[in-house]
Amino acid sequence: MISVKTVKNVVVPVAALLLVGALSGCATFGKASDACATSACTTDAKLTSDVETSIKQNPEFGANRVHVQALDGVVYLRGTLSGGEQRADAELAALQTPGVAQVVNDIAVTK
């Protein structure tokens, strides 16, 4: 039978390591990308900027209606737009940006 002491000595350190590993990413979603200096973070920051530029070329989106964050070639889109077509257009603009491997589209539609 496993004792409580054994569980504490094994499970707690393993859980702590998993938590530290999960939180140690340099460019987590929603966090400022200029806070890190690794090449992966630089690439993520450039990709975020490129996608933002591409999306903001469409005047229907307006300023700051779509939040963009890139992490390892995956682009995450958040925000609210007034129609499904706009949502699809934002996703397409992101997908057509060089360097984007995948898009996770979490844009909400108000109509």
HELIX and SHEET records of a PDB file:
HELIX    1   1 VAL A    4  LEU A   23  1                                  20    
HELIX    2   2 SER A   33  ALA A   35  5                                   3    
HELIX    3   3 SER A   39  LYS A   56  1                                  18    
HELIX    4   4 GLY A   84  LEU A   95  1                                  12    
SHEET    1   A 3 VAL A  66  LEU A  71  0                                        
SHEET    2   A 3 VAL A  74  LEU A  81 -1                                        
SHEET    3   A 3 GLN A 102  VAL A 109  1                                        
END                                                                             
